[in-house]
Amino acid sequence: MTGEVIRWARGGVAALVLAGLVVAPWVVDDYTTAILARTLALALVGVSVALLTGVAGMPTLGQTAPYAAGAYACAVVGSRISDVGVVQVLVAAAAGALLAALTVPLVVHARGVIVLMITLAIGELVVTVLGRWRSVTGGTDGLAGIPAVRPFWGLPALASDQARYLYALVVGATLVGAVLVLLRTRAGLVLRAGRDDETRLRASGHRVALHVSGAHIAAGAIAGAAGSLLVVAQQYISPADFGFDTSALLLLGVVIGGTASVGGALVGAALVIAARDWLFGVLPGHAPLVLGALFVATVYLLPTGVTRARGRRRPPEAPAHQPVVAEQAGVPELRR
């Protein structure tokens, strides 16, 4: 009964949050609405971080790489080929997935802190390339004057901050819903089982590397789609939107919200990004210091979350819930 009450409570909270997000553009001013639209895009990247860190057990500081790939692909398509939102989201997701697929050999077999360093290097390398590829990306000046998007063929372009925010909300909610449905399938259970006890999963005949590779590519697609939402919200992008500070804030938000919870990671990432934007206005020049202190406090006060973010493996004396996840995924128990 208690579990059912908790599920109903969580559903009620989720419904209230969604209702608040829907009515937000009619309550706040246009500037705040624009900030909320950008926050939705970054929160969606946070979902991709949670998918890798909390579900697949592969911590990452490099999801800004597929995020940037999706954003620039969307900007180029929007400026030169099509202003239709469906086309741009699909192209951005494909660009993010492609970049993730290209980096699979580098990250899927790495462990612990090494994964963090590799993904961080990939993210910084992508930012460097974007800053130097002036003919396509506009270099460090970025791309400006991107045409307003129209959701579907035949519909008018989204000319107001309110319309762009609602578009970002609908696309983001659709993708988050798809992730939640996916995690309830056998594939999601296998990922969690591999995170909890990869030795057991591998011994049962599952191709762990293949499952983790699929999660890495799926997370890249989600981050790429989030990049298209950033383009819609700003109509301008530059390499500065995808630096290390963004990667660190996203991981911080995911740790605060709960690495194993997509909903918690979504809320945590949104709160951290919103706090950053608010602090920049209230404490100009001191916002990074405050956020750094918040990061240190999170590491100290939330050791369980940080442990989950550090690596894929868990010790043999893992919590009692692990066999349940493994059995749900169809993994037999190993005799020790």
C-alpha positions in Angstrom: 0.0 0.0 0.0 2.8 2.4 0.9 4.4 1.8 -2.5 1.2 2.6 -4.3 0.8 5.8 -2.3 4.3 6.9 -3.2 3.6 6.2 -6.9 0.4 8.3 -6.7 2.2 11.1 -4.9 5.0 11.1 -7.5 2.4 11.2 -10.3 0.6 14.1 -8.6 3.8 16.0 -8.2 4.7 15.4 -11.9 1.3 16.5 -13.0 1.6 19.7 -10.9 5.1 20.5 -12.3 3.8 19.9 -15.9 0.8 22.1 -15.3 3.1 24.8 -13.9 5.3 24.6 -16.9 2.3 24.9 -19.3 1.0 28.1 -17.6 4.4 29.6 -17.0 4.6 31.8 -20.2 1.3 33.5 -19.2 2.6 34.3 -15.7 6.1 35.5 -16.3 7.6 38.1 -18.6 9.1 37.4 -22.1 12.7 37.5 -20.8 12.0 34.8 -18.2 10.1 32.8 -20.7 13.1 32.8 -23.0 15.3 31.7 -20.1 12.9 28.9 -19.3 13.0 27.7 -22.9 16.8 27.5 -22.8 16.6 25.7 -19.4 14.3 23.1 -21.0 16.9 22.4 -23.6 19.6 22.0 -21.1 17.4 19.9 -18.8 16.8 17.5 -21.7 20.6 17.1 -22.0 20.5 16.3 -18.3 18.2 13.4 -19.1 20.8 12.1 -21.5 23.4 12.4 -18.8 21.2 10.5 -16.3 20.6 7.8 -18.9 24.3 7.2 -19.2 25.4 7.9 -15.6 22.6 6.5 -13.5 21.1 3.8 -15.8 24.0 2.5 -17.9 26.6 3.2 -15.2 28.8 5.2 -17.5 29.6 8.7 -16.0 30.1 11.4 -18.5 31.2 15.0 -18.8 30.9 15.0 -22.6 27.2 15.2 -23.4 27.7 18.8 -24.6 29.5 17.2 -27.7 26.3 15.6 -29.2 24.4 18.6 -27.9 26.6 20.9 -29.9 26.5 18.6 -33.0 22.7 18.7 -32.9 22.5 22.4 -32.4 24.8 23.3 -35.3 23.2 20.7 -37.6 19.8 22.2 -36.8 21.2 25.8 -37.4 22.7 24.9 -40.8 19.5 23.0 -41.9 17.3 25.9 -40.6 19.3 28.5 -42.4 19.8 26.7 -45.7 17.3 23.9 -46.2 14.2 23.8 -44.1 12.6 25.8 -41.3 10.2 22.9 -40.3 10.6 21.8 -36.7 10.1 18.1 -37.3 12.9 18.1 -39.9 15.2 20.0 -37.6 14.7 17.8 -34.6 15.3 14.6 -36.6 18.4 16.0 -38.2 19.7 17.2 -34.8 19.0 13.9 -33.2 20.7 12.1 -36.1 23.8 14.3 -35.8 24.0 13.7 -32.0 23.6 9.9 -32.5 26.2 9.9 -35.2 28.8 11.7 -33.1 28.0 9.4 -30.2 28.4 6.3 -32.5 31.8 7.6 -33.6 33.0 7.9 -30.0 31.7 4.5 -28.9 35.1 2.7 -29.3 36.7 5.3 -27.0 34.3 5.2 -24.1 32.4 1.9 -23.9 35.2 -0.2 -22.6 36.7 2.5 -20.2 36.1 2.5 -16.5 35.5 5.0 -13.7 37.4 8.3 -13.8 38.9 7.3 -17.1 35.5 7.6 -18.7 35.0 11.1 -17.2 38.4 12.2 -18.6 37.7 10.7 -22.1 34.3 12.2 -22.4 35.6 15.6 -21.1 38.3 15.5 -23.8 35.7 14.7 -26.5 33.6 17.6 -25.4 36.5 20.1 -25.4 37.7 18.8 -28.7 34.3 19.4 -30.3 34.2 22.9 -28.9 37.7 23.6 -30.4 36.6 22.3 -33.8 33.5 24.4 -33.7 35.6 27.5 -32.9 37.9 26.9 -35.9 35.5 25.7 -38.6 34.5 29.2 -39.5 33.0 28.3 -42.9 30.3 26.2 -41.3 30.0 27.2 -37.7 30.9 30.9 -37.9 33.9 30.3 -35.6 33.9 31.8 -32.1 31.4 34.5 -33.4 28.8 31.7 -33.8 25.8 31.6 -36.1 23.2 34.4 -35.8 20.0 35.3 -37.7 18.7 31.7 -37.7 15.1 31.8 -39.1 12.2 31.1 -36.8 11.0 27.5 -36.8 7.5 26.3 -37.9 6.5 23.1 -36.1 5.0 21.4 -39.2 4.5 22.1 -42.8 1.9 24.8 -43.5 1.9 26.2 -39.9 3.1 29.8 -39.2 6.6 30.4 -37.8 7.0 30.7 -34.1 7.5 34.5 -33.7 7.1 35.0 -30.0 9.0 33.8 -26.9 5.8 32.2 -25.6 5.3 30.1 -28.8 9.0 29.0 -28.8 8.8 28.0 -25.2 5.6 25.9 -25.7 7.3 24.3 -28.7 10.3 23.4 -26.6 8.1 22.1 -23.8 6.1 19.8 -26.2 9.2 18.4 -27.9 11.0 17.9 -24.5 8.0 16.2 -22.8 7.6 13.9 -25.8 11.3 12.8 -25.7 11.3 12.4 -21.9 8.1 10.3 -22.2 9.8 8.1 -24.8 12.9 7.6 -22.5 10.7 6.6 -19.6 8.8 4.1 -21.7 12.1 2.7 -23.0 13.5 2.2 -19.5 10.4 0.1 -18.6 11.3 -2.4 -21.3 13.6 -5.3 -21.1 16.4 -3.2 -22.6 16.2 -0.8 -19.7 16.3 -3.6 -17.2 19.3 -5.1 -18.8 21.1 -1.8 -18.6 20.4 -1.5 -14.9 21.4 -5.1 -14.4 24.7 -4.4 -16.1 25.3 -1.3 -14.0 24.7 -3.3 -10.8 26.6 -6.5 -11.6 28.2 -6.6 -15.0 30.1 -9.8 -14.3 26.8 -11.6 -13.7 25.2 -10.2 -16.8 28.2 -11.1 -18.9 28.4 -14.6 -17.6 24.7 -15.1 -18.5 25.5 -14.6 -22.1 24.5 -10.9 -22.6 26.6 -8.7 -24.7 27.1 -5.9 -22.2 29.2 -3.7 -24.5 26.5 -3.8 -27.1 23.8 -2.7 -24.6 26.0 0.1 -23.3 26.8 1.2 -26.9 23.1 1.4 -27.7 22.5 3.6 -24.6 25.5 5.8 -25.5 24.0 6.4 -29.0 20.5 6.9 -27.7 21.8 9.5 -25.2 23.6 11.2 -28.0 20.4 11.4 -30.0 18.5 12.9 -27.0 21.3 15.5 -26.5 21.3 16.3 -30.2 17.5 16.9 -30.2 18.0 19.2 -27.2 20.5 21.2 -29.3 17.6 21.9 -31.8 15.6 23.3 -28.9 18.4 25.6 -28.0 18.5 26.9 -31.5 14.7 27.5 -31.5 15.0 29.3 -28.1 18.0 31.6 -28.9 18.1 31.8 -32.7 21.8 32.1 -32.2 24.5 29.7 -31.1 28.2 29.8 -30.4 30.9 27.5 -29.0 30.5 29.2 -25.7 27.2 27.5 -25.2 28.9 24.1 -25.0 31.9 24.6 -22.7 33.1 22.6 -19.7 31.1 24.8 -17.3 27.9 23.5 -18.9 29.0 19.9 -18.7 29.9 20.3 -15.0 26.6 22.0 -14.2 24.7 19.2 -16.0 26.4 16.5 -14.0 25.9 18.5 -10.8 22.2 18.8 -11.5 21.9 15.0 -12.3 23.7 14.1 -9.0 21.5 16.5 -7.0 18.3 15.1 -8.6 19.3 11.5 -8.5 21.5 9.7 -11.1 19.1 6.7 -11.3 16.0 8.9 -11.7 15.2 10.5 -15.1 12.6 12.7 -13.5 14.9 13.7 -10.7 17.8 14.4 -13.1 15.5 16.5 -15.2 14.4 18.6 -12.3 17.9 18.8 -10.8 19.5 19.9 -14.1 16.8 22.5 -14.6 17.2 23.9 -11.1 21.0 24.2 -11.4 20.8 25.9 -14.8 18.1 28.3 -13.6 20.1 29.0 -10.5 23.2 29.8 -12.6 21.2 32.2 -14.8 19.7 33.9 -11.7 23.0 34.2 -9.9 24.6 35.8 -12.9 22.1 38.6 -12.6 22.2 38.9 -8.8 25.9 38.3 -8.2 27.7 39.4 -11.3 31.2 38.0 -11.4 30.7 35.7 -8.4 28.2 33.2 -9.8 31.0 30.6 -10.7 32.3 30.8 -7.1 28.9 30.1 -5.6 28.2 27.2 -8.0 31.6 25.8 -7.2 30.8 25.8 -3.5 27.5 24.1 -4.3 29.4 21.4 -6.2 31.7 20.8 -3.3 28.8 20.7 -0.9 27.0 18.2 -3.1 30.0 15.9 -3.2 30.3 16.1 0.6 26.6 15.8 1.4 25.5 13.3 -1.3 28.2 10.6 -1.2 25.9 8.0 -2.6 25.1 10.0 -5.6 28.7 10.8 -6.3 29.6 7.1 -6.0 27.1 6.2 -8.6 28.5 8.8 -10.9 32.0 7.6 -10.6 31.9 4.3 -12.3 30.0 1.4 -13.8 31.0 -1.3 -11.3 29.5 -1.9 -7.9 31.2 -4.0 -5.2 30.2 -7.6 -4.6 28.4 -6.7 -1.4 25.9 -4.7 -3.5 22.5 -3.7 -2.1 19.7 -6.2 -2.0 17.7 -4.6 -4.8 20.3 -5.7 -7.4 19.1 -9.4 -7.8 15.6 -8.1 -8.3 16.7 -6.0 -11.3 18.8 -8.8 -12.7 16.0 -11.3 -12.4 13.5 -8.9 -14.1 16.0 -8.7 -16.9 16.1 -12.5 -17.2 19.6 -12.9 -15.8 20.2 -16.1 -13.8 21.9 -16.0 -10.4 25.6 -16.9 -10.3 26.7 -19.4 -7.8 29.7 -18.2 -5.8 
